[in-house]
């Protein structure tokens, strides 16, 4: 099956810093989503981005489907950005299930 | 607030027992998927229901079963609970099988 790899696994920042999270996937996809999981376990939708670039406030994402990767940019990080960020894809030609990476754990210190 | 609600939020069960978890989908969504998330891991797909029919299943044994009702709410049933079933169970709803998935807050199940 498709492999989804996220890097780095852990990231520690000072408030105000910028960061880039990466998601590589091993096969073509129909759908790619980025999520933020808060400390209570809720998965919050950040982007639905099978291709192209989107921005939402301090967050932006780019997916280059032909090269099988996606990037999530966080600018001017805040302590509330802490948590685990997941990339999830729906492979082409398979059932419409999301396949998740293992996540990037982000800690933003004041 | 995603409009997807799950109940209960926490649950403790004894090995060998059965459990039912519930999910209320976002209004207008006809697709619901269930995921299991073990500690420190990404969520793993259990199965998906589309218009009350199973529409794909992950690598989980038959003791994991589900239902989707005419109002598109859903249940996940797990029989003969094992210690390894302890996890966060997440429900996601979407407009259709391929569109954006919105997750509930999850049910944290502990099997002792």
Interface residues (C-beta under 8 A of the other chain):
Chain A: X4 X30 X31 X33 X35 X40 X41 X42 X43 X44 X45 X48 X86 X88 X90 X95 X96 X97 X98 X99 X100 X101 X102 X103
Chain B: X2 X31 X33 X35 X37 X41 X42 X43 X44 X45 X48 X55 X56 X57 X58 X88 X90 X92 X97 X98 X99 X100 X101 X102 X103 X104 X105 X106 X108
